[in-house]
């Protein structure tokens, strides 16, 4: 599939067909990670971003509250 850039004010856009959006299970609220690597652009939907954030927060809480006990148990 070949697409062209569209200019929208100070921004550039690329249209994504509805079929691709549905296949990605994306919505207008979906966040995308955009990576530039050796002249290629990779656009990946971020799935369950808030769930990931909650997990990281919970993991940090467990480490803060029980880190010393875990170290002792590991010994």
N, C-alpha and C positions, 0 to 999 in steps of 0.2 A: 504494500500500500504506500503510495507516494502522496505527500501532503505539502502544501506551500504555507509559508508564514503569512499571517494577516496582521496589518498594523492597526492598533486601536489606541489612539492618543500616543502616550509615551511607552506603551507596551506592545509586545508582539504576541500573537496567539496562534495556536494550531487547532483546527477543528477535529474533534474526535467523534466518529460515527456512533450513533445510539447503540448499535450492536456491540461495539467494543466496550462501551460504558456498562451495558448489561452483563457482558461476559466477565468484566472486572468486579461486578456487583458494587459499582461506585455510584455515588450521588453527588450533588453539589456540596455536600458537607464533608465528603471524603478528602483527606489530606494526602498529598503525594510527596514522596521523596524524589528529588531531582538531583542526578549526579552527572557531571561532565567528566568523561574519561577518554583521553586520546582522541578527541574530536567526535566522540559519540555521546549522545544524550540518552540517559536512562531515566524513565519516569515510572515509579512503582507506587501503587496505592499503599498507604499505611493502614493496615488492618488492626482494629482494636487498640489504637494508640492509647486511649484512656485506660484500658485494661492493663496494658504494659506499664503505664505510669503507676497505677495502683499497686501492681506487683512489685515494682522497684521500691516504692515507698514502704510496703509491708516488709520486704526483705531487709531494708535498712533499719526498720524498727526492730525486727527480730535480732539483728546483729548488735544494735545498741543495747537492747534489753538483756539478751542472753549470750552475747559474744564470749564473755569470760567463762561462763558455765560450759559452753560448747568446747572451748579450748581445753578445759580441764577434763571433760569427757573424752576428748580425742586422745589425751595422753593416757 
